[in-house]
């Protein structure tokens, strides 16, 4: 039995705004907070501005199609890394997306990266991957199915460029969604097709599990809301695990890629049901751990060097990330934490930041003013650097006052919808990022 329309809508809003942290621009980490209270005993920032001005490398343009000569310092900072996090401080800032696009071009065109892992669902990622590899599919329709914060012209231009780059090449770039929370019909169909092809006699057993877990609503947001309100979640989880175990146990040769892919599809089904069974305070930790695990799986499956495109609270190396303002406050280890643990210096964390401007918070909503960072936010000293945009390697030699600032407790933008007292903290700037790409003024991203 499905929820009454009003109850269903309210449940859907609860899941999207609270459980799926950082998805919608209006509730994303990095949204503006004017006048946040200053932390006590913060290191002086004047020496930081001087140091940043001396060590920052200007970036000539934000034009994604312009020559990449100004990206040379970014390339030096990335070095021999095999996974690079491209973290945006806020969704809906056009220039942050444009600067990320240029860095992605550098990784793909000059450094041999051949996979883009995105803060996007595995289901949608399959469609995007098919589009950029073959041209199949309508880009406008694909954009409408992406997560709301990425439904912009700037992101569409990234996908269009990837398609153009792949045309006529044998070493094509792949696209993979590392999220699972809207696991849709494609995964279920992929599992059924694999079992039908390799062990058709097991189809009746598989169907008994599918009768329980296969969504009966086309809109996965609504299915998530329906399941979130269900009393018998253990039943769904049990059948999801049995489905996974069935696929796992099918005969296969070592290195069988078809089996590995089918098993990964089954794993996303399990993750969906486990995630929505957890208390809200635990869902964030589960999400980032599994996003990182999905990226690790793709690295092993593809063998590619990977660019990881997501919000900064996911890409940063923040094992004790804390978001104050929501009730209850949120604490979790970021996906970047796991990537650093697994890959060491083979994982580079790049944070894209800005000083002020306006950002888009979704189609139909007015752009939001973004004043200068609060005095105790780490971005504040960068506003004094006299260049429109620059890259700064935080591992550059620094005098003692700057080292104290780099190692001081970090504080930065929190959740806009909870008021000016919201902020993010947990760890230090030097821990979160290896490199910062900073833009002084941003403008709203354009709806796709």
N, C-alpha and C positions, 0 to 999 in steps of 0.2 A: 504494500500500500504506500503510495507516494504522499508527500506532505501537501497540506493545503497551500495554495499559492502564496498567501501572505507569510505564513510560517516558513515556507520554502525560501522565499526571498530574503527574509531576515536571517535565516540560517546561512544562506549563501553569502550574505554580507559579512557575517561573523567570521566565516572561514576565510574569505578573501582578504579581509582587513587585518586579521589577527594571526591566524595560523600560517598564512603564506606571507610571511615577513618579506618586505622589500620588493614585492611584485608590482603593485600599482604605484605610479609616481606620487600620488597624493599621500601615500603612507610609507614611501620608500625612505630608507636611511639615507641621509644626505639632504633631505628637504630642509628649507631654510628655518633657522631659529634666530630671530632678532632679540638681542639683549639677554642672551643666556647668562646666568650668573658666573662670574669669574671664579676659577679655582684658587685656593690659597697657595702661597709660596711657589708660584711659577717662576722659572728662570727668566731673566730679562731677555727680551726679544730683539733689542736694537742690534746686538752683535750678530744675531741670526740673519737679519736683513742684509747686513754688510757681507757676511760670509756667503749667503745665497747669491747676492749680486756678483761676487767675485768668482763663484764656481758655476753659476747657471750658464747653460749654453742656449742662446736664443734659437727659437724655431721660427723660420721665416714666414710660414703661412699655415693656414688651416685647410687649404684647398686640397681635397683628397687626390686630385688628379695631377697636382704639381710635382715636379721632380723631387726626389727623395734625398738630395744632397744634405739638407739640414738635419737629416735623421742619423748622421754619422755618430754623434755622441750617444744616441739611444742604442745604436748597434754595439758600441763599445761596452756600454753598461750591461747589455744582455749577455754578451760573451758567448760561452758554449752552452747556455741553458737549453734544455729540451722542452720545458713547459714554461710559458710566460703568462702571468695573470695580468689582464688589462681591466683594472677596476675603476668604474666611474663613481664619483662621489654622490651624484644625484642623477636620476633618470630625467630626461626632458631638457637637458642643456645641449643645444645644437653643437657648440664648439667642442665640448668634451667628446661627443660622438665623432666629429670630424677629425680630431686629433687621434682618437683611437683608430679610426679608419686608416690614417696615414701610418701609424705604427704597425697595424696589421699588414698593410702593403709591404712595409719593410721586412716583416717576418716572412711573408710569403715570397716576395719577389727577390729578395737579397739573401735570405738566410735559410731557405729551404723548408720552412714550416708547411706542412701539408694537411693539417687538420685544424678546424676551428671548433672548440668546445664552447657551447653557449649556455647561458642561464635561460634555458628553454626546455620544454618537455621533449622527451625522446620521441613521442609520436609526431609532433610537429617537425622535429629535427629530421625525421626520415623524409618528409615531403620537401624540406628545404634542401637536403642533400641531393635528392633526385633532381631538383630544379637546377642547382648549380653545376651538377655533373652532366646532365643531359638536356636541359632546357625544357623538360616536361613539367607541365603545371602552369597555372596562372599566378604570377607574382602578386597581383593585387589580392587574390583570394588567399594566398599563403600569408600575406601580411595581416589579413583580418583574423587569422587563426593564431598568430603569435601572441605572446603575453602582452597585455595592454601597454606596458611601458616601452615596448619596442615597436609599436605600430606608428613609426615615423618615416618621413621621407629620407632622413639621413640613414636610417637602418636599411631601408629599401635600396638605397644607393650602394651600401656595403654588399648586399646580396647580389645586386645587379653586376657589381664589379667582379665578385667571385665567379659569377657565371661567365662573364667576358674573359676572365683570366683562364678559365678551364677550357674554353672553346678551342678545339683542335690540339689539345695537349694530351699526352699519355699519363703524365704525373699530376693528376687532378687533385685539387684541394677538396677535402671531405668536410662535411658539417655534421656535428653530433650534438643533440640536446642532452644535457646531463641531469635534467630534473625528471621526476616521476609522478608528480602530484596531480596530473591530469591524464594519467595513463588511459589511452583510448582504444577504440576498436582495432586499430592496426596491430597492436601487440597480441590481442586475443586471436585475430585471424592468422598472424604469423605462427603462433604456437600450434593452432589447429592444422595449418598447412604442413608444418614440419612433421607432426605426428602422423598425419594422413600419408605423407610420402615415405616415412621411414618405418612406421609401426602401426599400420592401419587397424590391426587387431586391438590396439589400445584406445581407439577412439571412443568406444562406449564409456570406458573408465574416465577418460578426459572429460567427456561431456557431463558426467555426474558432477564434476567440480565446476565446470563452466556454468552449469545450471544455477549455481549459487553466486559465483563471482562476476560473471560477464555482465557488464552494465546493461540495464534495460531502459536507459534514457540516453538520447544522443548527446545532450549537453553535459559534458563531464563536470562542469561546475555544479550542476544540479545533482548529478550522481554523487559527487563528493558531499554535498549538503545532506542528501538522503542517507548515505551511509554514516555520516557524522552524527546523525540523530538516531541511528539504529541502536537497539538495546543489546542485540546478539552479535556484536562485532567479532567475538571469538570464533563463531561459525564461519564467517567470511575469511578470517585469517587462516583458520585450519584448512579450508579448501584451497586457498591460494598456495599454501605451503605444499599441499599434496600435489597440486598441479606442477609446481616447481620440481618436486622430487620425482614425479613421473618423467618429466623431460630430462632431468639430470641422469636418471637411471637407464635411459634408452641406449642400446649398443651404439658405440661410435669409436672411430679411430682417434688416437692421440693427435691433437692439432686439427681436428675436424671443425672447420670454421662455421659450417652450417649449424652444427650442434651448439657451438659457442654462442652464435647469434640467437638461436631459439631460446637458449637458457637465459641469455640476457633479457630477452623480452619477458620471459616468465618472472625474472627477478624484479622487473619494474612493476608487475602486477602485485607481487608480494609487498613491495615497498609502499605502493599506494594504500593498501589496506592497513599495514602496520602504522604508517604515518598518522592516518586519521583516527586511529584507535588510541593515540597517546594524549596525555594532558597537554594543554597548550604550551606549558613551560618546557616540555620535552621535545616538542615537534621541531623546534629550530635546530637543536643539536642533531637530531635524526636526519633532518634535511641536508645539512651541510656535510655531514659524514658520508651520506650516500651519494651526494653530488660528486664529492671528491673520489669516492669509490668507483662511480661510473666513468669518470675521466681516466682513472688509473686503468680500468678495464679496457677502455678504448685505446689507450696508449699501448697496452700489451697486444690488443687485437690488431691494431693498424700498423704499429711500429713507427708511427709518425711523430715528428715534433709538433707540439700542440700550443695554439694560442687560446687562452681561456678568457672569454668575454663575459663579464658579469658585473654586478654592483660591488663596490669596494669591500663591504662587510663580508663578502664571500671570498674574494681573491686575496685580501690582506692576510698576513700571517698573524692571526689574533686568537691565540688559544684561550683567552679569558675575555672575550668580547662581552661587553655589558651595554645594554641600551636602557637608559633611565627615562622614565616618562610614562610608558604604558603601565597598566596595573593588571597583572604583575609585571615587573621589569623583566627584560629578556637577558639571558646569559647562555652563551654557547661558544663552542670552538668553531672557527670559520673553516671553510673548505681549504683555504690556503694553508692552514695549520697542518693539515694532513699531507698536503702536497710537499711542503717543506720537510716534513718528517720522512716522507718516502724518497724524495728526490734530492734532498740537501740543497746545495748551491745550484743544482740543475733546475730548480724552480726559482724564477725571478718574479718578484711582485712589483708591479708598476701601478702607482696610484695617480689618477687623473683628478685634478682639483681646480678650483677657481676662487676668485675673490668676491665678485658681485655680479649682478645682472638680473635677468629674468629667466624662468624656466617654464616649460609646459607641464601641466599636470593632467593631461588627457583631453581628448577631443570634446568640445562643448564647454570646457571650463576656461576661465580667463587665466592668462599667464600669471605666475606668482613672482612678486619682487623678492630678490635675494640680496639683502644688504651685506656689507662687509662682515667677515667672520667676527665672532665675539672675541674679546681680548685674549682669552685662554685657549682658543682653538688653534691647532697647529698651523693652519693655513694663514693666520693673521700676518706673520712677518713677511710672507711672500708678496703681499700687496705693495710693499715698498720697493720691489725690484722693478727697474724702469725698462721693462720690455713686455710686449703684448702677450707672449707665451714663451715658455722656456722649459728645458729639461734640467733636472738637478739630481745628480747621483748622491744619495745620502751617505754613501761610504767614502766620500771625498774627505781628505784630511781636514780637521777642524780644530779650532782653539778650544780650550777648556769650557768657556761659557756655552759654546755651541754643542759640545759633547754632552754637557749637562742637559741642555734642551732636548737633544735627540733621545736621551735616555730617561727623560722625565715622563711621568704618567701622561698618556695621550688623552686628548679630549677633542671632539669634533661634532659635526652636525648630527642631530638625532631625528626624531619623528615629528614632523610638522603638525600633524593633527592632534597631538597631545599637548601642545602649548610650548611656550618659550623655555620651560624648565627641562625639556628633553635634550639629552645629549648621548653620545657614544663614548665609551672609554674602554680601558682594559689593555694593558701592555704599553709599549712605547712606539714612537714614530719609527725609530730605527728597526724595531721588530716588525712592524706592519709592512713597511715598504723598503725596497732596495732603491727605487727610483721614483721621483715625482715628476709628472708633466703638469705644469700649472698654466692656466689661462686667467688673465686678469678680469675680463668681462665676458659674460655669456648671454646668449639670447635664446628664446624658446625654440625647441625642436618643432618641426612642422608636421602636422598629421599626414599620414600616408594616404 
